[in-house]
């Protein structure tokens, strides 16, 4: 029980680790999605580029939007940006920090997709097989340009009858895959170096301002969360009070209509007081009917008189 | 008793994460259902279109309705909508908010089914194999065929072992072409849905955030009141 309470408190207090966990899961989902996706190049001259580049760029865009939807921070940053000034000034540095930290984390899953796609190579081969110079490869050299285009477009499809026995098909494929993997590794290296430099060099420039912006962005996030929780608690108490007032007003009405004066003296003793004056079937039915047909007003400032 | 109260408080305070969890489970169930479903194209000219479009559109409708059925707040909404006015006014903005949030959650599983179906490609292959551009993709032979005969041959493309039109258009070429179109549609659909969801979520703070907070509070209040009364 103690463990459960501790985990609950940890999750509720440390929204940053929850957010990081969500983005990590999204990156893993991106890898799984790529391995489940059945890449199937059309091997038709104009369609190849569209398909290859589409698979390289459209899923990352969708993953980025997914990342921005799944957590609360992007909405909190946008809310802070768009709210009226009111009695609290807005700090542009805090808003910038919130937006940039949100975008950095949301970019992880799309970048993972792009890098896996490039390292695998199928997309690149499909998109750019038509752009290769046919003169460099013996099997495509001494034919008309139109025929060369047709044959090059079929290179990604290993089992196609036109290129099945073409000795240069593998050469083109390996050439393009080499470029694709080089691009993939370069992008990965550049990103890691950029992240490393950003992380290490940032505290060198105005560390105090950085601490302040980090504190206030965390504050805004937690304040919004606690406000929502307090509203939930408040609505619960409000509903409770409203229902108690309703029962009280029904009890008074029943007392007004009842001519049995002895009951008045005997009630409010022990368990009978829990029944709040509603003690028989007809009274319960009347109470339930009134509850539906005449909902009580949303006002618990005084005991409601009927 | 203390344990029960704590769990109760957690679920009540985290009603949203509970509903999001149900939503996520239904989405996974939808993907699992598709992989368990044994798609079997009839390979007959008029039946292909009906079967393909049926598999693409009927299960999402069922999943959408199921999403509403599994949401506890449907009865709260229905009750709030149909009750007499009594001594408490009715707020149409609150009813709209409740309906929209339920509809958004119910749309996740159907969207997953449609995406998975389009990305897999079998449905579109089955539905549109008779509409292939034979002049552009074909091998140019067997010219004297009537339309009906041509459609009959093309309808068999999804059934590899029955297909006899290799001279007309290679089976592999046709499958690759239709699958490419299907996957392109699938990714565009995924992008469109996420973009729409993102716009709905992010444009709200720009317009009527105060009204939104009000509707959210009172819809939560209705839900609490009903539960406490019960």
Contacts between the chains, C-beta under 8 A, distances in Angstrom:
chain1	res1	chain2	res2	distance
A	1	B	2	7.7
A	1	B	3	5.9
A	1	B	6	8.0
A	4	B	6	7.6
A	5	B	6	6.9
A	8	B	6	7.9
A	8	B	10	6.3
A	37	B	119	6.6
A	38	B	119	7.9
A	38	B	120	7.3
A	38	B	121	7.6
A	40	B	121	7.3
A	40	B	176	5.8
A	40	B	179	4.8
A	40	B	180	6.5
A	40	B	183	7.0
A	41	B	176	7.1
A	41	B	180	7.5
A	42	B	176	5.0
A	42	B	177	5.5
A	42	B	179	7.8
A	42	B	180	3.8
A	43	B	173	7.5
A	43	B	176	5.9
A	44	B	137	7.2
A	44	B	173	7.8
A	44	B	176	7.9
A	44	B	177	6.4
A	44	B	180	7.9
A	47	B	177	7.5
A	47	B	180	6.0
A	50	B	184	7.4
A	51	B	180	5.2
A	51	B	183	7.6
A	51	B	184	6.7
A	54	B	184	6.0
A	54	B	187	6.3
A	55	B	183	7.7
A	55	B	187	7.3
A	58	B	187	4.5
A	58	B	188	7.1
A	58	B	190	7.8
A	58	B	191	5.5
A	59	B	187	6.3
A	59	B	190	7.5
A	61	B	191	5.8
A	62	B	187	7.3
A	62	B	190	4.8
A	62	B	191	4.8
A	62	B	194	4.9
A	65	B	191	7.7
A	65	B	194	4.0
A	65	B	195	6.0
A	65	B	197	7.5
A	65	B	198	4.7
A	66	B	194	5.6
A	68	B	198	6.0
A	68	B	202	7.8
A	69	B	194	6.9
A	69	B	197	5.7
A	69	B	198	5.8
A	69	B	201	6.1
A	74	B	202	7.3
A	75	B	201	6.3
A	75	B	202	7.1
A	75	B	205	7.1
A	78	B	202	5.5
A	78	B	205	5.2
A	78	B	206	8.0
A	79	B	205	4.5
A	79	B	209	7.0
A	82	B	205	4.7
A	82	B	206	5.3
A	82	B	209	7.4
A	83	B	205	7.6
A	83	B	209	7.4
A	157	B	172	7.5
A	157	B	176	6.9
A	159	B	172	7.0
A	160	B	172	6.8
A	160	B	173	7.9
A	161	B	170	7.5
A	229	B	13	6.0
A	231	B	216	7.9
A	231	B	217	5.5
A	231	B	220	7.3
A	232	B	12	7.3
A	232	B	13	5.5
A	232	B	15	7.7
A	232	B	220	6.1
A	233	B	13	7.5
A	235	B	217	6.1
A	235	B	220	5.0
A	235	B	221	4.2
A	235	B	224	5.3
A	236	B	12	7.1
A	236	B	224	4.9
A	236	B	228	7.4
A	238	B	221	6.4
A	239	B	221	5.9
A	239	B	224	4.3
A	239	B	225	3.9
A	239	B	228	5.3
A	240	B	228	5.7
A	242	B	225	6.6
A	243	B	225	6.8
A	243	B	228	5.8
A	243	B	229	5.6
A	291	B	229	7.0
A	292	B	83	6.1
A	292	B	84	7.6
A	293	B	83	7.7
A	293	B	84	5.2
A	293	B	86	6.3
A	294	B	84	7.2
A	294	B	86	3.8
A	294	B	87	5.7
A	295	B	83	6.5
A	295	B	86	4.1
A	295	B	87	6.5
A	295	B	88	4.3
A	296	B	86	7.6
A	296	B	87	5.9
A	296	B	88	6.6
A	297	B	87	4.7
A	297	B	88	5.5
A	298	B	88	6.1
